[in-house]
């Protein structure tokens, strides 16, 4: 993975479809994952990466990402829907910044792929992910 995942040396990633670059790092002082897309910051719970990997391993097959903004309801059975579900390990949203809690699938799943713990596949207009 590029970078060390710190504020001084963030991970440099691309979205699953490869259309945008962004950085991600763990802020240990605030205990959050900071994602910077252009001038916009998104914040996620630090356990998001490992929880996503565990869920994908348990799922055992390809899962649609279902990337959506916070105000748009994601399709059931997608990574994005799981990241907001009361049934996930944190009992709700992994996103922490009100108004910017969505897009989990677009910005957390690439960290797994960079770590070699997941892979993507494009199917029509949708992106899918599975654990390695």
N, C-alpha and C positions, 0 to 999 in steps of 0.2 A: 504494500500500500504506500502511495506517495505520502510523505510527511509522517510526523510522529503522532498526529492527532492532538497537539497542544495548540494554544493560542499563538505561540511563536512559530510553530511548524504544523499548520493544519493539513488535513487530508485534502487533496485536490481531486475532485470526482466529477463525473458527468452523469446526467440523468440516464435512466435505462434506455431511452430511445436515442441517446447520444446528441440531443439537440442543445443542451445547455451545460455549462460548467458551473460548479459551485464549490465552496469549501465547507468542511465540517471539522469541528474540534470539541473536545471535552473540556469544559471550564470547571476545574476541580474546586475552585473557591465557591462557585455558585451551584456546583453539582448539576450541570445541565449540558446537553449537547447543543452547541451553537452551529447553526447552518446559515451561511451567507450566500445569497443569490443576488448578484449585483450589489445594490445598496440595501437590500432587504434582509433582515435577520429573522430567522425562525428558531424557536427553542423547543427541544424535545427532552423527554426524560432520559437520563443516561443509560438505563437498562434496555432502552428501545432496541438496540442492535442485537443483543443476546436474546431478548424475548422473541423478537421476530424470527431469529434462526431456530429457536426451540419450537415455535409454532409451525414453521415450515417443515421441520424434521417430523413432527408429529403428524402433519397433514400428509406427508409422504408422496406428493405428486405436484404437478404444476398448479400454480394458483395465479389468477389474474390480479394484476396490481390494482387497477381501479382508481388511479390517481384522481383526486378531487379537492377543490378548495373547501375550506371549513363550512361555508354556507350551502354547499351542494351535498345532498345525501348520496353516498356511494352505493354501488350495486352490492347486494348481499353476496357473501362468499368471496369477497376480494380482500386483499391485504389492507386496503384503506378502510374497509368496513370493520375489519378485526381491530385495527388501531384505534377505533372509537368505541368499540363495544364494551358493555358492562361485564362481558364474560372474559375479557383478556386479563392478564396478570395484575394490571394496575386498576382495573375496574372502570375504565373509561379512556379518555383521551391521553395519548402519549405526547401530543403537542401541548405546549404550556403557554404560549403567547396568544391571548384572546384575539381573535380575528385572523390569526396566522397559524391555527392549530392543524389545518389540513395539510395535504400534499406529503403525508408521511411516506407513502409508497414510492414517491418520486425521489425523496431525499435520504431515506434511511436504508432502503434496499440496496442502493449502490455501494454502501459501505460493506455490506455482506459480500457482494460480488468481488470487491477489491481485496477482501480478506481471503478469497477463494472458498467461501462457505455457501455461495449461491451462484446461480447462473440465470440469465434472461433468455427469453425467446419471444420473437415478434410473431403474432398471429393476427393477420388482417391489420386492423388499426390498433389493436390492444397489445400490451406488453404483459408477459407472464414470467413468473419466477418460481424456482424450486431450490430447495436446500441441496448442497453437495455433501 
